[in-house]
Each structure stands twice: as C-alpha cells, then as structure tokens.
Amino acid sequence: MSSGSVWFVQLVSKLLSFLSLFQSEQFLIENYSPLLPTNPKPFEVFYWNVIDNGEMKLPQLDVDVERAASDSYNPVVRTVGLQRGGAIQILPSHCSRGCGQGEMQKLHLDLPQHCCYACEVCSRGTYSNGSGLRCVCADSRNVTGQAAECNACSSREPASLWEATFLDSSFLACNNSCNVTACELLTNTVILNAFSLETRAYDLYAKAKSQNLPKLFYSNTGLPPLSFGKNSKINFKLVKYDARGNFLGWEDVTGGTLQLCADCQSVLDAAYSFGTSYQQSCTVQVSNLLQRVPEPIFYEMFLQFSNEKGNWLWPVPVANPQLQLNSPASLRSERLRRFFLVDGLSGRQGNLSNQPASVTLAAGLLLSVDLPTSSPGDQSAFLLTVKYAKQDSTATTQVSFAVSYTHRPGTSPRDTDIALAILGSLAALYALLKTSSWVRRSRLQNISFIILVKFFAFFAGALANAFFVVALGTGIYWLIAFKGQQSSAVEVMVPPAGSQIETNFIIYLSCAFVLKAVDVLHLLITQVTISIFLIDWEKPKEKPAFKAPAGGQRAISSVSIWRTFLIANEWNEIQTHRKLNPSLQLFAVLLLLEVVGLKNITSRDLNVDLHPGTDAYLAAWSPILRFGIAASLWLALGIAQVAFFTGIYEQFVEDKIHQFIDLCSMSNVSVFILMHGCYGFYVHGRSVHGHADVGMDAMHACLRKEEENLCPLRGLEANSDIQTFEVLLTDRARQLYDKITQPLMEGPRGERVRVNLHEQRLRSYYTLNRFLSSFLEHAYRDMDYVVKDKFFLERFMDMEFQEPVDMSILYPDASALFSRTLFYNNELALLVFDNLLFSVVDLGTQDFLLAAIITFIVQKLVKMLRHALGRRNLAAKTLVEKQFLI
C-alpha cells in the first residue's frame, strides 16, 4: 500500500474515532455540497497521492486539499508540502462550502491533517479580509487599501440598497478563491441588474480574479446528437442559489417550476412534452408573486439525458434580449448561465426588511428548441429566453411561458419559390393565350386599355390558382411531414408562429383569395353582359286575325309568345345552377371538422387524438395545418359531389342542362348567345315536327313519332342529333346584328320617354328573329356559314386558329359549352373561391363555424347578385318582361 493510501486510512480511522456514524453523516451534510444530484455517492472529494516511484496521482477521496490550511500550505504559491520533501500545486475545487460575509475560515478540530474547515462569525468591530482566513479590525480598512481597491475598479454608484450593503464586501471576499459563497453572491448581484451590464456590480465582477468566481456566460454549449420520440418528456434540472450565494440544491423541472401561472398539473407538464408548442399567459398580482418568492432564487438550467456513453447533464444557455451590452462584440454572442424569476430585493429602500417599492420579474419565458436535435449545430439546441419587466409591488401584470420549436427549413423555401415561379410563368402564358383568343373572337385590331384589363383579369384567375396550389401543397406537406412522426424520432416541426415560412404561406393564401375574387368578379361581369336572343321558329297557322292598322304599324302576330316566356324562365332558373350543393358542402365540411374532430389534428403538437380530454392541454392551432386539412376536405367533398352529380344524378335523376335543350326542341325555340364580339353559342331548338303551339294530343303524337324514329333527328344538320354549337361570326354578320339590336338597348333618358320606343323595340325583335332564322337556314348567300369540326389543338387551347372572312363558322359542340355563360360550367372557379373564402375567414378568426356562416352568406349574396343582374340582362335582350321571369 502506498504512503498516500496509508494516510487516507489513518484519516478515516481518526474521523470515526471522533464521530459516530450519525454525527459523521450530519457533519458532512452540513459542511459539504454534492457535486451531482444523480451521483449515488453523496460526496466527491480529492487528495493527492504520491506512489513509490514519485509519480503523482489524484484519486477520489473524502476531503478537499484545496480547502486545507495546514502548516504545509503556502497560500501565496498555493502549494502543499509533502512528507518526503517537495510540494505539489493545489488545483481549484468546489467541494467544501465557502464562508459568507463577516465570517472567517477556522480549521475543523475533528478532522486530522487540517484538511477541512468551519466558518466562524467575526466579532463586533471586525470584518473578514479578502482571503477569508482571518478577521481584521474595521479601522484598518483604509490602511489595507481594500476600500480604495473597490473604488478603483468602478466609479459607478450601487444600483440598490442590496448592492450598497453586500456588493463591495462580496468582491473583496471573492478575490480569495477560498470564499465561494462571496463569489456566488457577486455573480448573483450582476444577474439582478437585468437591464444593463453598465453597472458597478459588473465592473467589480470583471475585476475579480478568483478561480472560484462562477462564469457569467457560456462560451460554447453545443449539444451532442440526441433523439426524442413523440411526446417524450424533456428532463431539465435546475441548480438553485439564494441571493446570498448559498447553494440550495438541485430540483427537477416539472409543471409549475418555472411557470408563474397556476393551472392543473397536466396542463403545466405539457410544456415539457417534446414536440408540443406550448403557450400560457395570465394576469397576476405582483404582491402574490412576492409571497410566493420573497427573495430571488437564481437558477442554472441543465438538460438531463442518456446515451451510449452514460448519463449527462448539459447546460441550457439563457438569453436576456433586454440586457444592454456596450461591451465588446464577442460578449454579445454569448449566453448567460443564470436567471431569476422574481426580484424583491433590488427595490427595497431604507431597510432590507422593508417591502419593495418595485419588483423585477420574468414577464415572459420562452424555451426554444432547434430541430433536428440528432444533428445539432455549434449552438445549443435548447435556449431559454427571459424577458424581464419592472412593476410596482401593488400592480397587476401579465406573465407568460412558452415553448417554441424551430426547424431548419432546408430546401423547402427554395422548392416553394421554384414551384411558384414555374406556376406563375405558366399562369402568365395562359393569360396571354386567353387574351389572344379573346382579341381574335372580339375582332380587335389594336392594343387598347380594355385588352390590358382583360389580360389582368385572365392573369388574376390563373395566378390565383397558382397561389392556391402552392398554399395547398404547403399545407398538405406539413400535415404529413409533421403529424406523420408517430413512431419515429421527431425531426420535423411545423413552422412556428411568425416564421418566414408561415408568413409566406399567409401571403400566398391572401393573394390567392384576392386574385380569385377578381376572377369571380370578371366571371360575373362577363355572364351578365352576354347578348342573348330566343329565336321562335313557330309559323302562323293562318293569316293574321287582325289587319295592320292605319299609320304603317305592324300587324299583330297570331303566334303565341308563351313558349318564349317558358324558355326564358327556364334559362333564368339555370343561370345559377351548379354541379354541387353549396349548403351540403358546408354542412359536410363542418361535420368532419367539428363533430368528427378532424380540426384537433391541426394543433402545434404531435397528438392526433380527435377527441382530447377536458384536462388535456390544447396547443395553439397552426394556420398551415388548418388550411391543409380544411382545403383538402373541401376539395375532396367537392370532387365527390361533382362526380356523383355528373356520374349518377344527371344520368338517372335529372340533367337540367340537357333538359333545357330538350325543352327548346319541344317549344320550337332556339337560343342564340354572343359571349364576346363575334364568338358565342347556339342551341338549336327548332322542332322536327314543324309546330309546337299545339294541343296535348298532338304533342303526345309528336313524342311517339320520335320514340319510334318516324321523324328526322333534332340536329341542325341532316342526320345529326347535335344541337349545340360554338359560333364564330364574320364582322359583317356581327355589324348587322348590332344594327338590328340597337333599339333593344335603348331606354328612357331623362324625364321624356319616346312614345314610339316600344313599337321600335317590337319591330327590332321580329326583325332580329327573321334575320337569325334566315341566317341559320342559309338564306343569305353573302352571310352564309359553314359547320366544321375543331382541330384537337383548337379544342385543347380553347381558341380558333382560323378567322372567318366571308363565311361564319359553327363548330359542333357535344359538351354543351354554352353552359360557360352559366355557373354550371364554371364550377372549378366557384369551388376554389368558396374554399379560399372559408380558409381566409378561418385564418383571421380561427373558427370554422364562423367561417362557414360567413361563406354561406357570401355564397347567397353572389347567387342573388348573379340572378338579379342576369334576370335584368335577359329581360333587356329578349324583350321578356321581368315580371314574367319567376
């Protein structure tokens, strides 16, 4: 056995001879501090061991040689002599507690070799010197020059009564490395100045040379790779010190340790469930906080974790954004080690036992976690940000605690920008093609303001779709990437509130809604300004019953007008007909979101429970996830409704569009529509029976003939049943059409009404009816037309490559494209608009029910507006009075 080991055995034997087992335990508890709370051994102490060959080692024993003040200890050179000659240097250690202010170190009589000491209060009229080894008279203070030393370190005045009482003495005592408590007090005094480091406390701290002086900042807190699963608990531990620098022990961080707001334990503990974005705030009385924390407690925070190398405690740095640093730039990037929650000492005046006039408190705590923790960077993955506020002791204040997760975006913003750039370019190209097609159909030769307006309208609709696709893709991506981490390590977090990704998403969604609103407005204006005329093919059965009266007035026709009124009413009804039921759409979306509970998976946590308990913490909603689930449901239900309506309902129950075409044939009335200048649609309704103004028995006979194929097909051309066409008129045909319809467009001006206006309109009606019927019967050789099929590329691009010069062109249309002038064939634009309206309202209110109500109201208003304006336009263009359009 080496000489050092023999020395240790003698030490233990002598210790046990003086103390019983219980007394030894009590002595160690009262005079020593544990190094780690998780250490199975209560204490770790060191001594120097010299083996026979002279090699020096530092094994683990029961006492701290650094605290020794034996005869062989030289405090100047910090060495301890050895029995065989020579000396070894003392390294810093923190095993034994330091003495406080006004105390001196006294060697403990019960331990041999003078390796331990106790603290003894200095007698009246004396104070502890800088080394803490003896008490000196107060009168010798100026003689030693220590007071002058404090003033030389800082010319600033103490910031509080607490500093004036303890700051200088703690600085003097700390300059000797043996007084750990004084160094702790000095550091705590610096932390109490939460708004600036330009203080006397920091000046003295910077001048202190003690090796026991705690570091104020962390220089590097990079975290080793870690993995956290869904809702795994984050284990934090706190080292606690009181204001006087005494070590208070270690404490596990659980719900309520750092939160100043009261709540149920499950809600408080949710803050430390990994992957849960936590937010808690409340209003508290400052006086209640003082009762809870009468004197400040200082904390150092550590993350406890385990890996293949063992158990670890890793420091969590602290950021104080309100701390003013006029110091070197290198200090600005470093993080604090300590923080406090409530300070009632600095605001005390007159006497430290008085109630404070003001209180400094941590009004906002934010624990930030940077993902992925499996590949952390140079900075710590965990950061605690503390925002302090000074309040009157009788005031009421707002406090908050939050846990936020940030994820390094990687390539997702770049991918989003690329997708938006590509889709935006395609939208611009689409708008150019649509504008070019509109210009050709309108026969415009020169660029004008109306062309620019049209281009903007087309571009707005296409760009709205691009923004919508990007926003929808963003929502679905984060919904899958974030909520899909149910069994793997959590590596992805939904973008936090206020992040660049979320801000861009909100901008994209808002732009999509505004642009789509412009697109819908353009659609409404186009539909309510079409030129429409109902061609009556019915011929008089006999000569007019009434001759033309004198004065050149027109003879009264014997053809009934009720068939025209019937077609006008049917057209009026189908103007707002859609492929889905908007009310059913809203009801189904609300049912899935609110009743089934799909909205609960849009929270900023990893829970996918559709019905969380009443005592569970409900994380804040993510607008990205809410849009992702709501828009997906809206589109899925809309597509399902359209598929059912077109695939089943229209095939087996009712198809209003084709029923309207059949009704035109039975009524012997055709519909001629001009949507643009020279472009429009034609619904051929000429009866194959010659007459439609007949009785019931004749009508049934006609229907039986059609069932038995005893009459020609209903199509415009022989042996064809195609009744709908796209129309492309020549300029001459359009000019004649406008000339005939001009009286139809005139109305009363001022207070004087032209007496013969009604008669002129009637003449124009019959003239236009004869012109269009003659035109369709090829009666005008100089204004004839030809029926031809469109090329595939023309149908795909929705434009005509050939302009009619001498003859108009009718393109057979088996898809009933005349419904473009109705809501029916614009379902995609209306579906996306309703979806965006619902989502934007929810974005602002975070309430699906309110969003559904507002969407329902807007839908009704748009429908009423479209119906009212369309009814007015129909009455003006067809001369069917509005009172007949019911």
VENLIN-V632647 format. One record per helix or strand of 2 or more residues. SS is the DSSP state (A for helix, B for strand). FROM is the first residue (numbers start at 1). LEN is the number of residues. If there is no record, write none. Layout:
<<SS:FROM:LEN> <SS:FROM:LEN>>
//
This chain:
<<A:3:16> <A:21:11> <B:45:2> <B:49:2> <B:56:2> <B:60:2> <A:65:3> <B:73:2> <B:79:3> <B:87:3> <B:103:5> <A:112:3> <B:117:5> <B:126:3> <B:135:3> <A:138:7> <A:146:8> <A:161:14> <A:180:13> <A:200:8> <B:217:2> <B:236:7> <B:247:6> <A:265:8> <B:278:8> <A:286:7> <B:297:11> <B:310:6> <B:317:3> <A:329:4> <B:335:2> <B:338:3> <B:342:2> <B:358:14> <A:373:3> <B:382:11> <B:396:12> <A:412:31> <A:449:35> <A:500:28> <B:531:6> <A:562:13> <A:582:14> <A:598:5> <A:623:30> <A:656:12> <B:669:6> <B:679:5> <A:696:12> <B:724:5> <A:731:15> <A:757:20> <A:781:3> <B:785:3> <A:792:6> <B:808:5> <A:817:5> <A:824:22> <A:848:31> <A:882:3>>
//
